[in-house]
Amino acid sequence: MSQLQTVIKVERDREDKAAQALQMAEGNVQQQKQKLSSLQQYRLDYVRQIQQSGKQGGVDARDYHQHLQFVGKLDKAIQQQMQIISQARMVVDQRRRQWLEQQKRRKAVDVLIEKKQAEAAIAANRREQDMLDEFANQRFLRSKTTRW
């Protein structure tokens, strides 16, 4: 039984590590989403600033072209960040599958331990019943021999 206790400890440790890896992956997705949100907000603010400058007549054609190029770079960075988020989500899915698989293995060992414990309890009950039967037989035999 101690071997099974060792196995269950290892399986529980593996399950804990898989759960931690899943949590870290989920945290990474949240961080990447926050970066995306910041990039999108920065782009929005920048475009508003350009529009304000344009309304006030403070932007010539060359400046406006430079601003548009920068907005294009921001758009590219936003697209890259979206790809990073997509990849991070795939990692989360992979980590979740690994955690669920490890959870199944741990549960299988739990079931095996419960089965072994039940078998041990049945065997102990049988031994106890055999001892009680033997005691009853001895008592019966003694009572018969003392009567004669």
C-alpha positions in Angstrom: 0.0 0.0 0.0 2.9 2.4 0.7 3.9 2.1 -3.0 0.5 3.3 -4.0 0.8 6.2 -1.5 4.1 7.2 -3.2 2.4 7.0 -6.6 -0.5 9.1 -5.5 1.8 11.7 -4.0 3.7 11.9 -7.3 0.5 12.1 -9.3 -0.9 14.9 -7.0 2.4 16.8 -7.4 2.2 16.5 -11.2 -1.5 17.6 -11.1 -0.5 20.6 -8.9 2.3 21.5 -11.4 -0.1 21.2 -14.3 -2.6 23.5 -12.6 0.1 26.0 -11.9 1.2 25.9 -15.5 -2.4 26.5 -16.6 -2.7 29.4 -14.2 0.5 30.9 -15.6 -0.7 30.5 -19.1 -4.0 32.1 -18.3 -2.2 35.0 -16.6 -0.1 35.5 -19.7 -3.2 35.7 -21.8 -4.5 38.4 -19.5 -1.2 40.3 -19.7 -1.2 40.1 -23.5 -4.8 41.3 -23.6 -3.8 44.3 -21.5 -1.0 45.1 -23.8 -3.4 45.0 -26.7 -5.8 47.2 -25.0 -3.1 49.7 -24.2 -1.9 49.7 -27.9 -5.5 50.2 -29.1 -6.1 53.0 -26.7 -2.8 54.7 -27.6 -3.7 54.4 -31.3 -7.1 55.9 -30.7 -5.6 58.8 -28.7 -3.0 59.4 -31.3 -5.5 59.5 -34.1 -7.7 61.9 -32.1 -4.6 64.1 -31.6 -3.9 64.1 -35.3 -7.5 65.0 -36.0 -7.4 67.9 -33.5 -4.2 69.2 -35.0 -5.7 68.9 -38.5 -8.8 70.9 -37.5 -6.6 73.7 -36.1 -4.5 73.7 -39.3 -1.3 72.7 -37.6 -0.5 69.7 -39.8 1.1 70.0 -43.3 1.1 67.2 -45.8 4.5 65.9 -44.9 3.6 65.8 -41.2 0.3 64.2 -42.0 2.0 61.5 -44.0 4.4 60.8 -41.1 1.5 60.5 -38.7 -0.2 58.1 -41.1 2.9 56.0 -41.3 3.1 55.9 -37.5 -0.6 54.8 -37.3 0.3 52.1 -39.8 3.1 50.9 -37.5 0.6 50.9 -34.6 -1.8 48.9 -36.6 0.9 46.4 -37.4 1.9 46.2 -33.7 -1.8 45.6 -32.8 -2.0 42.8 -35.3 1.1 41.2 -33.9 -0.3 41.5 -30.4 -3.4 39.8 -31.6 -1.3 36.9 -32.9 0.5 36.7 -29.6 -2.8 36.5 -27.8 -4.0 33.8 -30.2 -0.8 31.8 -29.6 -1.1 32.3 -25.8 -4.7 31.0 -25.9 -3.5 27.9 -27.7 -1.0 27.4 -24.9 -3.8 27.8 -22.4 -5.8 25.1 -24.2 -2.8 22.8 -24.3 -2.1 23.4 -20.6 -5.8 22.7 -19.8 -5.7 19.4 -21.7 -2.5 18.4 -19.8 -4.1 19.3 -16.5 -7.3 17.4 -17.2 -5.2 14.4 -18.4 -3.1 14.5 -15.2 -6.3 14.9 -13.1 -7.6 11.7 -14.8 -4.4 9.8 -13.9 -4.6 11.0 -10.3 -8.2 10.0 -10.0 -7.4 6.5 -11.5 -4.8 6.0 -8.8 -7.3 7.3 -6.1 -9.8 4.6 -7.4 -7.1 2.0 -7.2 -6.2 2.9 -3.7 -9.9 2.9 -2.6 -10.2 -0.6 -4.2 -7.1 -1.8 -2.4 -8.4 -0.4 0.9 -11.7 -2.1 0.4 -10.0 -5.4 -0.4 -7.9 -5.0 2.7 -10.9 -4.3 4.8 -12.7 -7.3 3.4 -9.7 -9.5 4.1 -9.4 -8.1 7.7 -13.1 -8.8 8.2 -12.7 -12.3 6.9 -9.8 -12.9 9.2 -11.7 -11.5 12.1 -14.7 -13.7 11.2 -12.5 -16.7 10.9 -11.0 -16.0 14.3 -14.5 -15.6 15.8 -15.6 -18.9 14.1 -12.5 -20.6 15.4 -13.1 -19.3 18.9 -16.7 -20.4 18.7 -15.7 -23.9 17.5 -13.1 -24.2 20.3 -15.7 -23.1 22.9 -18.2 -25.5 21.5 -15.6 -28.4 21.5 -14.6 -27.5 25.1 -18.2 -27.5 26.2 -18.7 -30.9 24.7 -15.6 -32.4 26.2 -16.3 -31.0 29.7 -19.8 -32.5 29.7 -18.4 -36.1 29.2 
